[in-house]
Amino acid sequence: MSIKTVTAGLIGAACLLGSGKAHADLSADLSALLLAAHRHQGANEFLATAELVASVTPGGRADVYMAVAEAMPQRLNLVSGWRNAPVTPSAADSSAASNADSDGPERSIGGAPVAMENAPGGSGGWLSRPVYNAQAGPWRGNVSFGVQIDQGNTDLADFTVGFELDKALARGWGLDSRVGYAYSEVDGDTIRDDWLVEARLDRVMSDGFGYYLGGSFEDDETGSYDRTGFVTGGAIWHALDNERFNWVVRAGVGQRYRLTRISQDAASGPVAELASQWIWRINTNGMVKSETTALSGEGSRIVQAFTLQTPIAGHWSFLTRLNIRHEFEAEPGLDPTQTGLDIALSREF
């Protein structure tokens, strides 16, 4: 079966996924406020806004958790402990409690005060600002096991292991990282024993704009280069961010390192990076993702990856990913284009 045939099947499978959605009992105005905070605020500021919304919603933190899960799951790590939170008093109940208590509103660390008009700077809690600035979100990610079918310089079927780890840091910073390993043998000889390590640190400011620093290193037994790596930094922009669609663009400059396969000559030179990541969330756990990364300069290349995530049950899902990589300066005799189809079982944590 060819790569093109399988790709066409993936697109058809995406259309068959359901579109079930949880219901969060938030008013339209509060939902709009929460979505605006997601689009324009960093992690700490968003958490403060979520606390504010929870304090005036009958369902409290539990309702806010459901709203975040269905409309902005990339923020779910910030409110991961709110799923079974007790109901927060509504605004009317809060006002009555405030009037009945001559000593002032009852407060709790990290929570919003009962009398919201006393919240400093709209933070939603009298101690929320220093508490939020000092804390960070939990680690989130997934581990996957599967096989990869290659076409290009060689036709192989590899065993693969993948590991992704993300963390929302304090003051709007975030860390995205990924480690991939592929292994195969032919007649008892090791043909592929490859590693890929990627990491990016970014910070989103206002209106979806921010900056990033990232890098990648790859040890490839069958590609155009034996080893390659790069480090880049620049600007990032969340051009589109809503319940179903997310589009992030980044542009920067950096340095790329290459070790040629045949001559084993090392080369390093400046490159410009232009990248795009587009996500379509079909339902709570299903998604289609397209990632494009282009490096222009000494050692130009372009990498395109299409990913289909199909939920199975709970935190388990199938991951199907098509990777296409083209090197514009491959050595003579080597195919500049490598194509790989990954099929894996993934467990989120």
PyMOL commands that set and color helices and strands:
alter all, ss='L'
color gray80, all
select helices_A, chain A and resi 3-16+28-40+43-55+60-71+73-82+91-100+116-118+120-122+128-134+170-172
alter helices_A, ss='H'
color red, helices_A
select strands_A, chain A and resi 139-151+157-168+173-186+189-204+209-219+225-241+245-260+266-281+287-297+301-313+316-327+337-348
alter strands_A, ss='S'
color yellow, strands_A
deselect
rebuild
show_as cartoon
